[in-house]
Amino acid sequence: MINLATSTLTKPVVSTANAETIATITDLIYDLTERTVSGFEVLAPAGKYVLPVGNIKSASNTQFLVEGIEALLPYEDAPELTAGLTRGATLHEIEVTTTEDVRVGMLGDLVIDFSTWAIIGFRVNRGTLSDAILGDVAVPASAAVTVSATLLHISPEMAVSLQNEGEQLLSSSVQSASETAGNLLKQGQALLDGLIS
């Protein structure tokens, strides 16, 4: 199952032993260079814990299933997850550029395959106006040439595709406005002709 990283936030973690919610996902832990999700930060009644993806039995867009409370690890028992890996909170600080250093936007979300925990794509915010007109950009992981904790470079082919998308939308908007203006002129002329005769 494929999902956006941000859609995992606030999902319940349910124990298969008793079908009770034992925690809620509050953040994700990922490694952009490896393009994988390694775990989640969760909030349980006893406090914050780490949930490694290896302890998740099943994940869906409504809940995450684990065998029991022992699937949740205290921070000190999971240093590989809590130390050097990136948290979801820093996701929106990652700049997306072309390999020629032309700015595309900022990383908005990750597309995750729940069966492998691989990051298979990226959602890029181009800016408020562009997002309102064109929407955010879906970038497949294969188009990411360089990925680091602060920067995502996309291939020249992907950059050209994005530029063409914007040009096509602009062209269709201009054509639509021109047709609308032409129709309004015709209607105005018909009204004037009706008044005169």
Salt bridges, closest charged atoms under 4 A:
GLU41 OE1 - LYS48 NZ 3.57
GLU41 OE2 - ARG87 NH1 3.07
GLU67 OE2 - LYS57 NZ 3.57
GLU95 OE2 - ARG103 NE 3.37
ASP101 OD1 - HIS153 NE2 3.22
ASP136 OD1 - ARG123 NH2 2.55
GLU165 OE1 - ARG126 NH1 3.39
